[in-house]
């Protein structure tokens, strides 16, 4: 025991004393393609095996780390942990220590992530900020580098680091980044010398005096130092100023510490306001020097007087006003009074005062919470120009601002027609102006309850890329770029969060019986185009003519078209364990229960697959079934799953014992465990074979197998080679492997009943064109929703899920070929995804008063409904109609049928599943009487034939 204790002590002592041999010396947030390279620089002193260390990333001020493994043994070297190795090599090369690269896609962050170097459980060093926050960016598009002579303290010590500031690397190429970032220069000795830039303002009225920047070294160079720089800012060289020297390079001879970059202002008669000239360093011939952040100086305009100027001059033709910081006077019409909601109002020039330049806006927001104005007032305002979170505005609340009302009831300017898609540059030209948007379709309601926001687009809702396209990174990026121009926010003209009541675009108030649905078209709206929180947004000024049409709210479940109905229903974490993933209180649980039961009762299914139900020894499942039976005239029970897995949630099957019986042995797929058991895996699938036992059914004895699934979500990563960057998202490989295993397993008839049709249902967490769905289709399964309900999006039928305003189907009913012929209808019942989330069961905020015990928003996924009809189908010669009829229908080829056994003339009509008549005609005994289904989509149709004086005979036809 003593020897073991001593050995453990010595091992720990050696480990702790070895920790000071590896420290973090640099952190880079790159600005090349993909925001790379992102890199950590480690300094290894002596010989160290890095496998004894790891990096932990703490994102956005959080305390839950992501581990990054380290490998390799290094001696007295710098080692780089890199995300974006190609761009890293382009910037720094691959010679010397820059060949010591450990690739890791987990080195991410946008200026506020902390990184820790850890040995065992001991934190050796920290960079990027303290673990746990605050969340302020300190190195976004820039870098941090350890000062010479400092060493690791086990925590973030800002004084030990050179912190040049955010955005230092914006616009630089790889070579410039490599020259500016001082990787490889750390040494335990003295701190690095620095370069400081300062500037003196210029004035247009001074056209004979050179002023500008002073560049100073903290230490004179031992040999000539070359410093390259670039100019930036709002002022234009050659138009607003000229340089004393056109060189972009400064040379500091040995022993020299000071240089200057000087300019001469150019006087003109343009109203430009104060402009800026900036200087930043892009290259150092001696990287031991530390370049500070860029610096700007003001170029002051002498042409801006005190008379009113056009709002178009204030707005300018760019994203920001050219007159920011200047006091201006405008004279215009009040077009919108939002002092009660947005702390201000909007002004717009009268039509006669516009500049007719399509790139400059004639409207502007005035921040003035206490102003007493009305729409139609003509006012003269003197105020300072500001850019407030991206919106140009006038600060009418400033102590020096003045507001004079010159008259009332002036006609407001006519609104400008706004059509999507529109690029930001054109939207900017309408900022602050009255607009009349056309053809708006609601695509996202996520911000409705909290911010009063509705995201709208043109034509139809936005679609997930891989719902209609194969995964492809380049095509995905192009697709997303194209959609950025096709989305805008419709706001409620109120600031803050959770404003009550929740206003809808037509001016009405959200209620349980007055909803707003994604997919609806908004017409007749007039508003002001503003900007805030990084989005262009329309603030309504006139809702009186607004109409909402399309994607109407279902009031009942789809009418049953077959003998048997199967439903796949996600029940959104139905947990009887309160305060975990579902309801927080018993009251919330009863509210959730009421909605789920209302939905299940309305769908009136014979078999239901449940997803996201608590995995707690069937306690939650029993309660839900008992509650459903208490209000239903059916007799539901659940299938006893032999293995529910280790996840908190599971899948389940329930069925109506009055009509259906279990015809096999319930089976689950739990191997390999890495795919179906344990953290980060797919949930264990459950399969059972059922037989129709209801003797009142048209065809009792029908047998079919249902397998319910819940594949791994896209929410968290599974690692390189598993995650897909082409649109399929995280863990695509895990889901694909599950689909392969599932298809192989079902082919073995796991329930013990052979030759039955199989229906795969559930949340597969994959859009239609992703690998897991392809695997199952290649195995012979058919997406039933595309058979009978094709349409938006891209012939896939109603989407079942929305994420971030993008629509697609994660929920499926995939039928084997032998079962497909019996499918009469398959669709998503759209009572959840298109509805506002706040209408669910939760009691927080406004949701408490908006709750209704109906089926709307019982989940975030829409259920999938499939109807089956096991009666015979005409698919070849020799099938008949009924025993008492002499008429027979015979198939001649894929789309041609003939009637035999006619006694005389007969009339016929062909209908689809909805009863819509598609064709009519007459046939006569002995004559050519071909009936064609050419041109019809794949699916089931009904042909009804009536002879004179006799009853009708109906045949069911399956078209290929």
NUTORKOL-932350 format. One record per residue (C-alpha): x, y, z. Coordinates in steps of 0.5 Angstrom, whole numbers, plus 2048, in hexadecimal, padded with zeros to 3 digits. Example, Ala and Ser with C-alpha at 12.3 -4.5 7.8 and 13.67 -1.06 7.14 Angstrom:
REM NUTORKOL-932350
x; y; z
819; 7F7; 810
81B; 7FE; 80E
//
This chain:
REM NUTORKOL-932350
x; y; z
800; 800; 800
806; 805; 802
809; 803; 7FB
803; 804; 7F7
802; 80B; 7FB
809; 80D; 7FA
808; 80B; 7F2
802; 80F; 7F1
805; 815; 7F5
80B; 815; 7F0
807; 814; 7EA
802; 81A; 7EC
809; 81E; 7EE
80C; 81D; 7E7
805; 81F; 7E4
804; 825; 7E7
80C; 827; 7E6
80B; 826; 7DF
805; 82A; 7DE
80A; 831; 7DD
80D; 82E; 7D7
807; 82F; 7D3
803; 836; 7D3
7FE; 839; 7CE
802; 83F; 7CA
7FD; 841; 7C5
7F6; 841; 7C3
7F4; 843; 7BC
7ED; 844; 7B9
7EE; 844; 7B1
7EA; 848; 7AC
7EB; 844; 7A6
7E6; 83F; 7A3
7E2; 83C; 7A8
7E5; 841; 7AD
7EB; 83D; 7AD
7F1; 83C; 7AF
7EF; 83B; 7B6
7F5; 839; 7BA
7F8; 838; 7C1
7FF; 838; 7C2
802; 834; 7C8
80A; 835; 7CA
80D; 82F; 7CC
813; 82F; 7D0
818; 829; 7D1
815; 822; 7CE
80D; 821; 7CF
808; 81C; 7CD
802; 820; 7CC
7FD; 81A; 7CC
7FE; 81C; 7D4
7FA; 822; 7D3
7F4; 825; 7CF
7F1; 82B; 7CD
7EA; 82D; 7D0
7E5; 832; 7CC
7E0; 836; 7D0
7DB; 839; 7CB
7D8; 840; 7CC
7DA; 841; 7D4
7D7; 83A; 7D5
7DA; 835; 7DA
7D9; 82E; 7D7
7DF; 82D; 7D3
7E0; 82A; 7CC
7E7; 825; 7CC
7EC; 826; 7C7
7F1; 820; 7C7
7F8; 821; 7C6
7FD; 81C; 7C3
805; 81C; 7C2
80B; 81D; 7C5
80F; 823; 7C4
816; 826; 7C7
817; 82E; 7C8
812; 830; 7C3
80B; 833; 7C1
805; 82F; 7BF
7FF; 831; 7BC
7F8; 82F; 7BD
7F4; 831; 7B7
7ED; 831; 7B4
7EF; 833; 7AC
7F5; 830; 7AB
7F6; 832; 7A4
7F5; 839; 7A5
7F9; 838; 7AB
7FF; 836; 7A6
7FD; 83C; 7A1
7FE; 841; 7A7
804; 83E; 7AB
807; 839; 7A6
809; 831; 7A8
810; 832; 7AA
814; 832; 7B1
80F; 832; 7B6
809; 833; 7B2
809; 82C; 7B0
807; 82A; 7B7
800; 82A; 7B5
7FA; 827; 7B9
7F4; 827; 7B5
7ED; 828; 7B9
7E7; 82B; 7B6
7E5; 82C; 7BE
7E9; 832; 7BE
7E4; 837; 7BD
7E1; 83E; 7C0
7E0; 845; 7BE
7E4; 849; 7C3
7E1; 847; 7C9
7E2; 83F; 7CA
7E7; 83D; 7D0
7EC; 838; 7CF
7F0; 834; 7D4
7F6; 830; 7D4
7F5; 82A; 7D9
7F9; 824; 7DB
7F5; 81F; 7DF
7F0; 823; 7E3
7F5; 829; 7E4
7F4; 82F; 7E0
7FB; 831; 7DE
7F9; 838; 7D9
7F3; 83C; 7D7
7F2; 840; 7D1
7ED; 844; 7CE
7EA; 847; 7D4
7E8; 844; 7DB
7E4; 83D; 7DB
7DC; 83F; 7DC
7DD; 846; 7D9
7DB; 84B; 7D8
7D9; 84A; 7D1
7DC; 850; 7CE
7E0; 84F; 7C8
7E8; 851; 7C9
7EB; 84E; 7C3
7E6; 84D; 7BD
7E9; 84D; 7B6
7F0; 84F; 7BA
7F4; 84B; 7BF
7F7; 84B; 7C6
7FF; 84A; 7C7
802; 848; 7CD
807; 84E; 7CF
80F; 84C; 7D0
811; 84A; 7D7
80A; 848; 7D9
808; 841; 7DB
802; 83D; 7DC
7FE; 83E; 7E3
7F8; 839; 7E2
7F3; 83E; 7E1
7F2; 844; 7DC
7F7; 84A; 7DD
7F5; 850; 7D8
7FB; 853; 7DA
800; 84E; 7D8
7FD; 84E; 7D1
7FD; 853; 7CB
7F6; 855; 7C9
7F6; 859; 7C2
7EF; 859; 7C2
7E9; 856; 7BE
7E9; 857; 7B6
7F0; 858; 7B5
7F1; 852; 7B0
7EA; 854; 7AC
7EC; 855; 7A4
7F3; 852; 7A5
7F5; 84C; 7A0
7F9; 846; 7A3
800; 849; 7A2
7FE; 850; 7A6
7FB; 84C; 7AB
801; 847; 7AC
806; 84E; 7AC
801; 851; 7B1
800; 84C; 7B6
806; 84A; 7BA
806; 843; 7BB
80D; 840; 7BD
810; 846; 7C0
80E; 844; 7C7
814; 844; 7CC
815; 843; 7D3
819; 84A; 7D3
817; 851; 7D3
810; 854; 7D0
80F; 855; 7C9
810; 85D; 7C6
80A; 860; 7C4
808; 865; 7BE
803; 86A; 7C0
7FF; 86E; 7BB
7FC; 875; 7BD
7F9; 87A; 7B8
7F7; 882; 7B7
7F0; 884; 7B4
7F0; 887; 7AD
7EB; 88D; 7AB
7E9; 88F; 7A4
7EA; 896; 7A5
7F1; 895; 7A7
7F4; 893; 7A0
7FB; 895; 7A1
7FD; 891; 7A7
7FF; 88A; 7A7
7FC; 886; 7AD
7FC; 87E; 7AF
7FE; 878; 7B2
804; 878; 7B7
807; 870; 7B7
80C; 86F; 7BD
810; 869; 7C0
811; 868; 7C7
818; 865; 7C5
81C; 868; 7C0
81E; 862; 7BB
825; 85F; 7BB
825; 85F; 7B3
820; 862; 7AE
819; 860; 7B0
814; 860; 7AA
80D; 862; 7AB
807; 861; 7A6
800; 864; 7A7
7FA; 865; 7A4
7F5; 86B; 7A4
7ED; 86A; 7A5
7E7; 86E; 7A8
7E2; 872; 7A4
7E6; 877; 7A1
7E8; 876; 79A
7EF; 877; 798
7F0; 87C; 792
7E9; 87F; 793
7E9; 881; 79B
7F1; 881; 79C
7F7; 880; 799
7FE; 87D; 79C
804; 880; 79D
807; 879; 79B
804; 874; 797
808; 86E; 79A
805; 869; 79E
80B; 868; 7A2
80F; 86B; 7A8
816; 869; 7A9
819; 86A; 7B0
821; 86B; 7B0
825; 868; 7B5
824; 86C; 7BB
81E; 870; 7B8
817; 86F; 7BC
812; 874; 7B9
80F; 875; 7B2
809; 879; 7AF
804; 878; 7AA
801; 87F; 7A8
7FB; 881; 7A3
7F8; 887; 7A0
7F1; 889; 7A0
7ED; 88A; 79A
7E8; 88F; 79A
7E1; 88E; 796
7DA; 891; 797
7D7; 88A; 798
7D3; 889; 79F
7D7; 883; 7A1
7D7; 884; 7A9
7DD; 881; 7AD
7E1; 87C; 7A9
7E6; 877; 7AC
7ED; 875; 7AA
7F0; 86F; 7AD
7F7; 86B; 7AD
7F9; 864; 7AF
7FF; 860; 7AF
7FF; 85A; 7AA
806; 858; 7AA
80C; 858; 7AF
813; 856; 7AC
815; 854; 7B4
80F; 851; 7B7
812; 851; 7BE
80E; 858; 7BE
807; 858; 7C0
803; 85C; 7BB
7FD; 860; 7BF
7F6; 861; 7BC
7F4; 866; 7B6
7F3; 86D; 7B8
7EE; 872; 7B4
7EE; 87A; 7B4
7E9; 87E; 7B2
7E8; 882; 7AB
7E4; 888; 7AD
7DF; 88B; 7A7
7DE; 892; 7A7
7D8; 892; 7A2
7D2; 890; 7A7
7CE; 896; 7A9
7C8; 897; 7AD
7C3; 897; 7A8
7BE; 891; 7A7
7C1; 88B; 7A2
7BE; 885; 79F
7BD; 87F; 7A3
7C1; 87C; 79D
7C7; 87F; 79F
7C7; 87D; 7A6
7C5; 876; 7A4
7CA; 876; 79E
7CB; 870; 799
7CF; 86B; 79E
7CD; 867; 7A4
7CF; 86C; 7A9
7CE; 874; 7A8
7D3; 878; 7A6
7D1; 87D; 7AB
7D2; 879; 7B2
7D4; 87E; 7B7
7D2; 884; 7B4
7CC; 888; 7B6
7C7; 889; 7B0
7C0; 88D; 7AF
7BB; 889; 7AB
7B3; 88B; 7A9
7AF; 885; 7A7
7A8; 882; 7A9
7A7; 87D; 7AF
7A5; 877; 7AB
7A4; 872; 7B2
7A4; 874; 7B9
7A7; 86E; 7BD
7A9; 872; 7C3
7A5; 86E; 7C8
7A8; 867; 7C5
7AF; 869; 7C2
7B0; 870; 7C5
7B0; 874; 7BF
7AD; 875; 7B8
7AE; 875; 7B1
7AF; 87B; 7AC
7AF; 87B; 7A5
7B0; 880; 7A0
7AA; 883; 79C
7AB; 880; 794
7AD; 887; 792
7B3; 887; 796
7B6; 880; 794
7BC; 880; 790
7BA; 87A; 78C
7C0; 876; 78D
7BD; 86F; 78E
7C3; 86D; 793
7C2; 872; 798
7BC; 872; 79D
7B7; 878; 79E
7B5; 875; 7A5
7B8; 875; 7AC
7B7; 873; 7B3
7B7; 878; 7B8
7B8; 876; 7BF
7B4; 87B; 7C4
7B0; 877; 7C9
7AC; 87D; 7CC
7AB; 880; 7C5
7A4; 882; 7C4
7A3; 881; 7BC
79D; 87E; 7B8
79D; 87B; 7B1
79D; 881; 7AC
7A0; 886; 7B0
7A6; 88A; 7AC
7AC; 88B; 7B1
7B2; 88E; 7B1
7B7; 88A; 7B5
7BF; 88C; 7B7
7C2; 886; 7BA
7C9; 882; 7BA
7C9; 87C; 7B5
7CA; 875; 7B8
7CB; 86E; 7B6
7C7; 86A; 7BB
7C8; 863; 7BA
7C9; 863; 7B3
7C3; 868; 7B2
7C4; 870; 7B0
7C0; 874; 7B4
7C0; 87B; 7B7
7C1; 87C; 7BF
7BB; 881; 7C0
7BB; 87F; 7C8
7C2; 883; 7C8
7C2; 889; 7CC
7C4; 88D; 7C6
7BF; 88A; 7C2
7B9; 88F; 7BF
7B2; 88D; 7BC
7AE; 892; 7B9
7A7; 88F; 7B7
7A5; 894; 7B1
79E; 891; 7AF
79A; 88B; 7AF
796; 886; 7AB
79B; 886; 7A5
79A; 881; 7A0
79F; 87B; 7A2
7A3; 879; 79C
7A1; 873; 798
7A4; 86C; 79A
7A9; 869; 796
7A7; 862; 793
7AC; 85D; 797
7AD; 856; 793
7B1; 850; 796
7B7; 84E; 795
7BA; 855; 795
7C2; 855; 797
7C4; 859; 79D
7C7; 85F; 799
7C0; 860; 796
7BC; 860; 79D
7C1; 865; 7A0
7BF; 86A; 79A
7B8; 869; 79D
7BA; 869; 7A5
7B5; 86E; 7A9
7B0; 86E; 7A3
7A9; 86C; 7A2
7A8; 866; 79E
7A3; 861; 79C
7A6; 85A; 79C
7A3; 855; 797
7A2; 84D; 797
7A4; 84C; 79E
7A4; 845; 7A1
7A5; 843; 7A8
7AB; 83F; 7A9
7AD; 840; 7B0
7A9; 841; 7B6
7AE; 840; 7BB
7AF; 847; 7BE
7A7; 848; 7BE
7A6; 848; 7C5
7AD; 84B; 7C8
7AE; 850; 7C3
7A8; 851; 7BF
7AC; 84F; 7B9
7A9; 84B; 7B3
7AE; 849; 7AD
7AC; 849; 7A6
7AE; 847; 79F
7AB; 847; 798
7A7; 842; 795
7A8; 83C; 79A
7AB; 83A; 7A0
7B2; 839; 7A0
7B5; 832; 7A0
7BA; 82E; 7A3
7C0; 82D; 79E
7C0; 826; 79E
7B8; 825; 79E
7B9; 826; 796
7C0; 825; 795
7C6; 820; 796
7CB; 823; 79C
7D0; 827; 798
7D4; 82D; 79C
7D5; 831; 796
7CE; 831; 794
7CC; 832; 79B
7CF; 838; 79C
7CD; 83B; 795
7C6; 839; 797
7C6; 83C; 79E
7C9; 842; 79B
7C4; 843; 796
7BE; 842; 79B
7C2; 848; 79F
7BE; 84D; 79A
7B8; 84A; 79B
7B6; 84A; 7A2
7B4; 851; 7A6
7B1; 852; 7AD
7AA; 854; 7AE
7AA; 857; 7B5
7A5; 85A; 7BA
7A8; 861; 7BB
7A9; 860; 7C2
7B0; 85F; 7C6
7B2; 85A; 7CC
7B0; 853; 7CD
7A9; 84F; 7CE
7A5; 855; 7CD
79D; 854; 7CE
799; 853; 7CA
79C; 84F; 7C5
79A; 853; 7BE
799; 850; 7B8
79A; 853; 7B1
793; 854; 7B0
793; 858; 7B6
78F; 853; 7BA
792; 84F; 7C0
794; 848; 7C1
790; 844; 7C5
78E; 83C; 7C5
789; 83D; 7C0
78C; 843; 7BC
793; 840; 7BA
798; 842; 7B4
79B; 83C; 7B0
7A2; 83C; 7AC
7A0; 83B; 7A5
79B; 840; 7A5
79B; 846; 7A0
79B; 84D; 7A3
798; 852; 79E
796; 85A; 79E
79B; 85C; 7A4
79E; 863; 7A4
7A4; 864; 7A8
7AB; 868; 7A9
7B1; 864; 7A8
7B6; 864; 7AE
7BC; 861; 7B0
7BE; 85E; 7B7
7C1; 858; 7BA
7C5; 856; 7B3
7BE; 856; 7AF
7BA; 85A; 7AB
7B3; 85A; 7AD
7AD; 85D; 7AB
7A9; 861; 7B1
7A1; 861; 7AF
79E; 868; 7AE
797; 865; 7AB
794; 85F; 7AD
78D; 860; 7AB
78E; 85D; 7A4
792; 857; 7A6
78F; 850; 7A4
792; 849; 7A6
791; 843; 7A1
794; 83C; 7A0
796; 837; 7A4
78F; 837; 7A8
78F; 834; 7AF
78C; 82D; 7AF
786; 82C; 7B3
786; 824; 7B3
78A; 81F; 7B1
78B; 81C; 7AA
785; 818; 7A8
786; 811; 7A8
787; 80E; 7A1
789; 807; 7A3
787; 801; 7A8
78D; 802; 7AC
790; 808; 7AF
798; 809; 7B1
79A; 80F; 7B5
7A1; 811; 7B6
7A1; 816; 7BC
7A7; 81A; 7BF
7A4; 81C; 7C6
7AA; 821; 7C8
7AD; 81E; 7CE
7A6; 81B; 7D2
7A9; 81A; 7D9
7A6; 818; 7DF
7AC; 81A; 7E3
7AB; 821; 7E4
7B0; 827; 7E3
7B5; 823; 7DE
7B4; 823; 7D7
7AC; 824; 7D6
7A7; 827; 7DB
7AA; 82B; 7E1
7A3; 82A; 7E5
79D; 825; 7E6
799; 82B; 7E3
79E; 82B; 7DD
79E; 824; 7DC
796; 824; 7DC
796; 829; 7D7
79B; 826; 7D2
797; 81F; 7D3
791; 823; 7D1
794; 825; 7CB
797; 81E; 7C9
791; 81A; 7CA
78C; 81F; 7C6
791; 81E; 7C0
791; 817; 7C1
78A; 816; 7C2
788; 81B; 7BC
78D; 816; 7B7
789; 810; 7BA
78F; 80B; 7B8
78F; 804; 7B9
797; 804; 7BA
79B; 80A; 7BC
7A2; 80A; 7BD
7A4; 80F; 7C2
7AB; 813; 7C2
7AE; 817; 7C8
7AA; 813; 7CE
7AE; 813; 7D5
7B2; 80C; 7D5
7B0; 80A; 7DD
7AD; 803; 7DD
7A7; 805; 7D9
7A4; 809; 7DE
7A4; 80F; 7D9
7A1; 80B; 7D4
79C; 808; 7D8
799; 80E; 7DB
799; 811; 7D4
795; 80B; 7D1
790; 80B; 7D7
78F; 812; 7D6
78D; 811; 7CF
789; 80B; 7D0
785; 810; 7D5
782; 814; 7D0
783; 80F; 7CA
77E; 80A; 7C7
784; 806; 7C6
787; 801; 7CA
78F; 803; 7CA
794; 7FF; 7CD
79C; 7FF; 7CC
7A1; 7FA; 7C9
7A6; 7F7; 7CE
7AC; 7F9; 7CB
7B2; 7F4; 7CD
7B7; 7FA; 7CD
7B6; 801; 7CE
7BD; 803; 7CE
7C1; 808; 7D3
7BF; 80E; 7D0
7BA; 813; 7D4
7B5; 812; 7CF
7B3; 80C; 7CB
7AE; 80A; 7C5
7A7; 806; 7C6
7A2; 803; 7C3
79A; 803; 7C5
795; 800; 7C1
78D; 7FF; 7C2
78C; 7F8; 7C4
784; 7F9; 7C2
787; 7F9; 7BB
78E; 7F6; 7BB
792; 7F1; 7BE
799; 7EF; 7BF
79B; 7EA; 7BA
7A2; 7E9; 7BB
7A8; 7EA; 7C1
7AA; 7F1; 7C2
7B1; 7F2; 7C0
7B6; 7F8; 7C1
7BD; 7F9; 7BE
7C2; 7FA; 7C3
7C8; 7F8; 7BF
7CD; 7FB; 7BE
7CD; 7FE; 7C5
7D1; 804; 7C2
7CB; 806; 7BD
7C5; 804; 7C2
7C7; 804; 7C9
7CB; 809; 7CD
7CC; 811; 7CD
7CC; 814; 7C6
7C9; 80E; 7C2
7C2; 80D; 7BF
7BD; 80B; 7C3
7BB; 803; 7C3
7B6; 802; 7BD
7B0; 7FE; 7BF
7AC; 7F9; 7BA
7A6; 7F5; 7BB
7A1; 7F2; 7B6
79A; 7F3; 7B6
793; 7F0; 7B3
78D; 7F3; 7B2
788; 7EF; 7B6
781; 7F3; 7B6
77C; 7EF; 7B2
778; 7F5; 7B0
77E; 7F7; 7AC
77E; 7F6; 7A4
784; 7F2; 7A4
786; 7EF; 7AB
78C; 7EB; 7AC
791; 7F0; 7A9
798; 7F0; 7AC
79D; 7F5; 7AC
7A3; 7F7; 7B0
7A5; 7FE; 7B3
7AC; 800; 7B5
7AC; 806; 7B9
7B3; 80A; 7B9
7B6; 810; 7BC
7BD; 811; 7B9
7C3; 815; 7BC
7C1; 81D; 7BB
7C5; 822; 7B8
7C6; 826; 7BE
7CD; 824; 7C0
7D3; 822; 7BD
7D6; 81B; 7BC
7DC; 81C; 7B9
7E0; 81D; 7B3
7DE; 818; 7AE
7D7; 817; 7B1
7D5; 81F; 7B0
7D3; 821; 7A9
7D4; 828; 7A7
7D0; 828; 7A1
7CA; 829; 7A4
7C8; 822; 7A8
7CB; 825; 7AE
7CE; 821; 7B4
7CE; 81A; 7B5
7CC; 818; 7AE
7D1; 812; 7AE
7CD; 810; 7B4
7C6; 810; 7B1
7C9; 80D; 7AB
7CC; 807; 7AF
7C5; 806; 7B2
7C1; 806; 7AC
7C5; 801; 7A9
7C5; 7FD; 7AF
7BD; 7FE; 7B0
7BC; 7FC; 7A8
7C1; 7F5; 7A9
7BD; 7F4; 7B0
7B6; 7F4; 7AD
7B8; 7F0; 7A7
7B9; 7EA; 7AC
7B1; 7EB; 7AF
7B3; 7EC; 7B6
7AC; 7EC; 7B8
7AC; 7E4; 7B6
7A6; 7E6; 7B1
7A9; 7E5; 7AA
7A7; 7E8; 7A3
7A3; 7EE; 7A6
7A3; 7F5; 7A4
7A7; 7FA; 7A8
7A6; 801; 7AA
7AC; 805; 7AD
7AA; 80B; 7B1
7AD; 810; 7B5
7B1; 816; 7B6
7B7; 814; 7B2
7BB; 81B; 7B3
7BC; 81B; 7AB
7BA; 81F; 7A6
7B7; 81B; 79F
7BE; 81C; 79B
7C2; 81A; 7A1
7C6; 813; 7A1
7C2; 810; 7A6
7BC; 810; 7A2
7BF; 80E; 79C
7C2; 808; 79F
7BA; 806; 7A1
7B8; 808; 79A
7BD; 804; 797
7BB; 7FE; 79B
7B4; 7FE; 798
7B0; 803; 79D
7AC; 808; 79A
7AB; 80F; 79D
7A3; 80E; 79D
7A2; 816; 79E
7A5; 817; 797
7A0; 812; 794
799; 815; 796
79B; 81C; 799
7A0; 81F; 794
7A1; 826; 794
7A5; 82B; 798
7AB; 82B; 799
7AD; 828; 792
7A8; 822; 792
7A9; 820; 799
7A3; 821; 79C
7A1; 826; 7A2
7A8; 827; 7A6
7A8; 824; 7AD
7AD; 829; 7B0
7B0; 830; 7B0
7B7; 832; 7B3
7B9; 839; 7B2
7B3; 83B; 7AD
7B6; 835; 7A9
7B0; 82F; 7A7
7B1; 828; 7A6
7AF; 821; 7A8
7B3; 81E; 7AE
7AD; 819; 7AF
7AB; 813; 7AA
7A7; 80D; 7A9
7AB; 809; 7A4
7A7; 803; 7A1
7AA; 7FD; 79E
7A8; 7FB; 797
7A3; 7F6; 799
7A0; 7FB; 79E
7A0; 801; 799
79A; 7FE; 795
796; 7FE; 79B
797; 806; 79D
791; 80A; 79B
794; 810; 79E
79A; 813; 7A2
79B; 81A; 7A4
79D; 81F; 7AA
798; 822; 7AE
79A; 829; 7AF
798; 82B; 7B6
79E; 82C; 7B9
7A4; 82E; 7B5
7A1; 834; 7B1
79E; 837; 7B8
7A1; 83B; 7BD
7A5; 838; 7C2
7A2; 83C; 7C8
79B; 838; 7C7
79E; 832; 7CA
79D; 82F; 7D1
7A2; 834; 7D5
7A0; 839; 7DA
7A5; 83D; 7D9
7A4; 844; 7D7
79E; 846; 7D2
79D; 83E; 7D1
799; 83D; 7D8
794; 842; 7D5
794; 83F; 7CE
793; 838; 7D0
78D; 834; 7CD
78C; 82C; 7CE
78C; 82B; 7C6
791; 827; 7C2
795; 82D; 7BF
79C; 82E; 7C1
79C; 827; 7C5
7A3; 826; 7C2
7A8; 82A; 7BE
7A8; 824; 7B8
7A2; 823; 7B4
79F; 81C; 7B5
79F; 817; 7AF
798; 814; 7AD
798; 80E; 7A8
792; 80A; 7A6
792; 803; 7A4
78D; 7FF; 7A0
78E; 7F7; 79F
788; 7F6; 79A
78B; 7F3; 793
78E; 7F8; 78E
78E; 7F7; 787
795; 7F6; 785
794; 7F1; 77F
78F; 7ED; 77B
78A; 7E9; 77F
788; 7ED; 785
781; 7EE; 786
77C; 7F3; 789
777; 7EF; 78D
774; 7E8; 78E
76D; 7EA; 78B
770; 7EE; 785
771; 7EC; 77E
776; 7F2; 77D
77D; 7F1; 77D
783; 7F6; 77C
789; 7F3; 779
790; 7F7; 778
792; 7F7; 771
799; 7FB; 773
79B; 800; 778
796; 805; 776
791; 802; 772
78B; 7FE; 775
785; 7FA; 772
77E; 7F8; 775
77B; 7F1; 773
774; 7EE; 775
770; 7F4; 773
769; 7F3; 771
768; 7F9; 76D
76A; 801; 76E
76D; 803; 774
770; 80A; 777
776; 80A; 77B
77A; 810; 77F
781; 810; 782
782; 813; 789
788; 814; 78D
789; 813; 795
786; 81A; 796
780; 818; 792
781; 81D; 78C
77F; 81A; 785
785; 81A; 781
781; 817; 77B
77A; 814; 778
778; 811; 772
773; 80B; 770
775; 804; 76D
771; 7FF; 769
771; 7F7; 769
775; 7F5; 763
778; 7FB; 761
77F; 7FD; 763
77F; 800; 76A
786; 802; 76C
786; 806; 772
78D; 80A; 773
790; 80D; 779
796; 810; 775
798; 816; 778
796; 815; 77F
79B; 815; 785
79D; 80E; 789
798; 80D; 78E
791; 809; 78F
78B; 80B; 78B
784; 809; 78B
780; 807; 784
778; 807; 785
774; 803; 780
76C; 803; 77F
768; 7FF; 77A
761; 802; 779
75C; 7FF; 77E
762; 7FC; 782
766; 7FF; 788
76D; 801; 788
773; 7FD; 788
77A; 800; 78B
781; 7FE; 789
787; 800; 78D
78D; 802; 788
794; 803; 78A
798; 807; 784
7A0; 806; 784
//
